Structures are given as structure tokens and as C-alpha cells.
């Protein structure tokens, strides 16, 4: 599954990418738990959509992207792959 395309923001491109990673992982976890799973299995993969861009009106950088992920019940006997 994929999250929707989200935009991370920050004072630098690195901060915007970190914010995007956090936002997409939160959405993935929410979608998995809403579907009855324990959460997202591992972290999946983050795909960027376009370059990191400065927004002069808002005074921050933003980076858009989405996360591909799987939901799974994870346990000691059934661990999630990374």
C-alpha cells in the first residue's frame, strides 16, 4: 500500500525530509491500525516527488513524497522484516 502524497516542511531540506518521513510513517501506522493490524511492518520505503523547494511566502523548505508499506501483526515468533 502507499500513503497519500504528503509534504514535509522545515528550515532546511534535511529537516523537511525528516518531517516528511515522520508524517508518512504516522499515516502508514494509522492506516494499518485502522485496518486491525498492529501497525506498519518495518518502515517501508519513502519515495520523493520532486525536488526540495523553498517557499518564500511561508519561509520554509518543503519536500513531497509518499511511503510504500505493508501492514503485519509482528511478534517475537513472527518478526517484521526491515
C-alpha positions in Angstrom: 0.0 0.0 0.0 1.0 3.6 -0.4 0.3 6.7 1.8 -1.1 9.7 0.1 1.4 12.3 -1.2 2.3 14.5 1.8 4.6 17.5 2.2 7.2 17.8 4.9 8.4 21.2 5.9 11.4 22.6 7.7 14.1 25.3 8.0 16.4 23.2 5.8 15.9 20.5 3.1 17.1 17.9 5.6 14.6 19.0 8.2 11.8 18.9 5.5 12.8 15.4 4.5 12.8 14.3 8.2 9.4 15.8 8.7 8.1 14.1 5.6 9.4 10.7 6.8 7.7 11.2 10.1 4.4 12.3 8.5 4.2 9.3 6.1 5.2 6.8 8.7 2.5 8.1 11.0 -0.1 7.9 8.3 1.0 4.3 7.4 0.8 3.3 11.1 -2.7 4.9 11.4 -3.9 3.1 8.2 -2.6 -0.2 9.5 -4.1 0.1 13.0 -7.5 1.2 11.5 -7.4 -1.9 9.4 -7.0 -4.0 12.5 -3.2 -4.7 12.3 -0.6 -4.0 15.0 1.0 -1.3 12.8 3.2 -0.9 9.8 5.7 -3.7 9.2 9.2 -2.2 9.2 9.3 1.3 7.8 8.6 0.6 4.1 10.2 2.8 1.5 9.9 6.6 1.1 9.6 8.0 -2.5 10.2 11.7 -3.1 8.0 13.5 -5.6 10.0 16.4 -7.0 12.9 18.4 -5.5 13.2 20.1 -2.2 11.8 23.6 -2.7 12.0 26.9 -0.8 8.6 28.5 -0.2 9.4 32.3 0.0 5.9 33.1 1.2 5.9 30.6 4.1 9.6 30.9 4.7 10.3 27.2 4.8 11.5 24.3 2.6 9.2 21.6 1.6 9.6 18.1 0.2 6.8 16.0 -1.1 6.6 12.2 -1.2 4.8 9.1 -0.2 5.6 5.9 1.7 5.0 2.3 0.4 4.4 -0.1 3.2 2.9 -3.3 4.4 0.8 -4.0 7.5 1.5 -7.0 9.6 1.0 -8.5 13.0 4.5 -8.6 14.4 5.7 -10.6 17.3 8.9 -12.3 18.6 7.9 -15.5 16.8 6.8 -13.6 13.7 9.1 -10.7 13.3 8.7 -8.0 10.7 11.4 -7.6 8.1 13.2 -4.3 8.0 
